[in-house]
Amino acid sequence: MMLSNRLFATTIIFGVYLIKVRTCSSWILADWKAHPIQIDRVRTLASLKSKLHHRMSKTWTKTVLESQRTNSVEGVETNNIQLQNSFSSINSENSNVRQDKRNLEKKSDLSFVYAASAIDDDGNNDMSTSTSDYVVVKETRGPLTSQSFAESDCWGNQPLLIRNAFQQDDVVDVGGWPTLEEIAELACDEEAESRIITHKEGEDTSYSLQLGPFEEDDIQTLFSGDTTNANMHDDEDNGDNLRWTLLVNDVDRFLPSVSDWISNSFPFLPNWRRDDGQISIADEGGAIGKHVDNYDVFLVQTSGMKEWSVGQHKIDLVEEDELLLPDLDVRILRKIETTGTKSFVLYPGDVLYLPPRVTHEGVALSDQCATLSVGCRAPSAAEMMVRVAEVMSSSLTGAAAQRYEDPDMLRSLLKHNQCKQGEITMEAKYRSKKLLQEALSEILDNEDKFDEWFGKISTESKRARYSEYPMPLTSSSEEEYDDAIDLDKDLSVWDSPETAVSAFLQGDGCFYQAEGIVFAYSSHPTSSNSDTHRLFVNGLCWEVSSSVQIDVIANERCLTLDSFLGHENGNICDNTRLLLEDLITRGLLYGSHDD
């Protein structure tokens, strides 16, 4: 199957140069020439290497998924006795829950709904805690759509298990889920954020963390199931009893096909609220411990089987702090029997949505068990106050630049004919409070200033990036560009922002938002009876006229000429053209022949 021929102009310019500086350049270039198939959008070195692996691994991945479907909910192959016994134990312990499920299936449009406040782990009624503390877990069947998720009324409130939310074959065909090879590549790449969490089965105090990048040999050894030879244990432990989980963040930034899939599969998530795609892969028994997140998350099972245990109620920060196991590298919560959990086994294509502050733990029931986590941004009030303080601290004018003054201090002293050197007077506290309130209100109560401030901070990258990303188009040299042209003779159209936009306006190709970059826009009325329109990208702001189609630029991951011509404004004005050229120059948009 031919991959889409999306050509990221900036990175193609750097492509050969970057490949040459890596020790693996010889086999990458040889593989490229030996397999004359089209390359998917090339953006960074990690992305380029991942594409090459992705071409070779699709058939393998599809075969593995076919095998996993055979061992689905109908039962596990008889030769896997240990796993079969595990499922039997799970089924026995949760027989009361399944009976409750069958009864409620008759009363609900959802597959089943059960209240954790009514049934504990043993199937007994337990009303010892107020029902308002509990969360209700729902289950439904796919496909996952904006409409079906909205109708579930679970957002921010309660967990939702969606069986067959996605069809495996459809996702594999478009490369929407990372392959084993791609995960291994990213774990070894210094530009990626990777980590391995290990523990001894049944020992919650044994969790340990190692940060990447990792050596290729260690990752290959780990994937082979030989933890005794991988450098994942201390000298006192030979690694025989270790269970491991490898996690990689920002996979959607490195793999354009994953970014496309997340954008298409979760259209109900605003760009500024979506964080990143994190992939985790584990051997049987692998886990990262019981924990809680501060944000909404969609856990997509992409390979293997995983059992999730979900807590019956939300916990606050104080409860979390009290439950944390001490002296660990990771935040793991103690398991308290009285809190109760509900368990589910997820298969490829299933999705578990969790709102913030719900405790959960996932344990792999098979090797090469992979979960793609689509997380959301959720800034706290404290975090936003810090960002407000940053703006205030750099102000040279306005209320934030003012200092405390008390011109009547000596006048008051003369009036009362006494001096109390140790006293902080009521007048001093009042003046200080007023000074602070005026500085804050200058941002919070000014719609225009707040709009600009919030748009910038909500589109900034949350993670440090060690390379220049996105790469400005102007950073290429003529020699590097000539090298890239040798790989593909059809790149001249993307030689400059001007020629790229000109070709685009003639219907040639499309523009893509750079992966991992947040695009957003806003409009708000002003005192002059007009609206202010702003485009925010990666922490930057453009204030434009109403004729500029910023909603198209921010809403469409893939921009085509039809995207603009079908807009209510119709034609692309000169200001829109200039904005597109600026975004391309900065590397925030890139050109492709494939739309």
C-alpha positions, 0 to 999 in steps of 0.5 A: 500500500502506498503511503501519502506523499506529503512533503514537508518543505522545511524538513526536506531541506534538512533531511539529507543533512540530518540523516548524514550526521547520524550513525545509522545513515547508511542503512536508512539511505540504503533502505530508502533506495531499495524500497522505492515507495513514496514517503509520508510527510517528512518533518523531523529526523525521528519522523523520517526514521519512523516512516521508514520503519512504518512502511516495513511494519504495517503487514506485521502489525496487521498480522499481530492484530488479527491474532489478537482478535482471535484471542478476544472476549470470546476466550483465549487460545487453549495453549495460553493456560495462564492467561485463561486462568487469569480471565477465569479468576476475573470473571468469578470475582465480578460475577455479581457485576456482570449480572447487574450489567445484564439487568440494566442492559434492558433498561438503558440505551447504553450497554450497561450502567452501574452505580459504584455507590450501590455495589462494592467489589464483592457485589454487596451494597455499601452506603457507608460513604455519601453517594455524592462522593461516587462516580457512575461508570457507563459502558456503550458501544462504538463507533466513537463520534462527537454526537455519541460522546456528547449524549453520554453526558460523561465529560468531566463527570464520570468514566465511560467505557466504549467497546469497539470505539474504533475498527482496527483494520481502518486505523492500521490502514492509515497508520493511526496507531504507532507500531512497535518499531516506531515506538522503539525508534522514538524511545532511543531518540534524544528528541523524544520524551521517553521513560521506562517504569519497572516493578516487581509483581505484587510489590507496590513499593518496588516501582522504579523510573528510568528516563530516556533516551535508551540504547537500541540494544536495551529496547530490543532486549526488553521487547524480546522479553529478556529483562535479565540482560536489559539495563533495567534493574539494579545489581541486587536484582537479576531482573527475573521478576521485573515487569516493565512499561515503556512510555513515550510522549508527543508521538503525534508530533513525531508521527504525522499519521498519528496526529491526523488520526487523533485530530480526525477521531476526537474532533470534539476536543478544542485544539487548545484543550488537547495536550498530546498523544502518549503511547505506552507498551508493556509486557504481561503484568506491566503497569505504572501503578495506581494513580490519578490525573489532573486532566481528562484522558481517553485511553485507546487500546491499540494492541494486546489486552489490558485490565483497568481498575477504576476508583469509585470516587474522585479524590482531591489533592489532599487525599492524593497526598495522604495516599502517596507511597513514600520514597518512590520515583513515580507517584503511586497511590496505596491501595485501600480496600474501602475505596473500591474499584471496578475492573474492565478488560480492554481489547484493541479498538476499545476506549476508556474515558476518564475524567480528572481526579478518578483513581485508575490502574492498568495492568497488561494481560498480554505481551506487547500490550499498547495503549494510546493516551489522548490527554487534555490540557487543564491549567490550574488557577495557580499555574495561570496566576504564575503566568499572569505574574510573569506578564506583570513582572516584565511590564514597564508601564501600567499598574504592574510597574507601580511601586508602593507609596505612602505620602501621608506617612509622616503626616499621620505620625505628627497627627498622633504624636507617636511612633510605633516602629514595629507596627504594620498599619491598616493604611499600609495593608490597604494601600498594598492590597489596592496596588495588587488589585489594580495590577491584576484587574489591568489584565483580568478586567480588560477583555482585550488584554486578557484575550491576548494573554490567554490565547498565547499561554493556551497555545504554548508548548507544554514540553521543552524541545531541544531542537529548533522546532518547528524549523523556519523555512529561511534556515535552509542553505542552498547546498542542503536544498540541492541535496534534498532536491536529489531525493525528489525533483518536485520540491521546487514549489516549496522553495519559498513561502511566496512560491508555495502560496502562489502554487497553493492559490492555483490549486497545487497541493495543500498546507498542513499544520505542523504536528504538535503545534496548537492553532486557535483563534478568538474574536471579541467586541471592542468599545469602538463597536467593532470586533478584534480578531486574533490567531494564536499559534504556538504562543504567538499572536496575530491580530488581523482584520475580519476579512482574514479567514483565521477560523479556517486556518485554525480549524482545518488541520489540512488546508486546501484551496476549497477550504477557503473558497467555501468560506463565507468570505469567499476569496483569499484576500492579500492579508490572508496570503501574507499571513499564510506566508508568515506561518510557512516562514516560521515552519508553523505550516508546511506544504504538501502535494497530497491533500 
